[in-house]
């Protein structure tokens, strides 16, 4: 299928699909006319990428995690180091949340001053 059809089927813009390809998250062949051609599995791949982005993972981490995914949700085949990568991402997210909570507390304190 061409990029326009993949965009329609996934709801993802052609610009983002090209970005995913640049990031190594999506593969396309080039037809004799030079157009990108995607296989049926690309629809599922794009849905996986979107779900992982929604979980807060960077495209760099997704590139590592994607080969270990299955299904559209996605589920995981716990391949080497995957759990460690996701635990690291969770710890980083917890650190950011802690920092934001400290910032919030400081700002709330300013509002209680006369």
Buried (B, 14 or more C-beta within 10 A) or exposed (E): BBBEEBBEBBEBEBEBBBBBBEBEBBEBEEEEEEEBBBEEEBBBBBBBBBBBBEBEBEBEBBBBBBEBBEEBEBEBEEEEEBEEBBEEBEEEEEEEEEEEEEEEEEEEEEEEEE
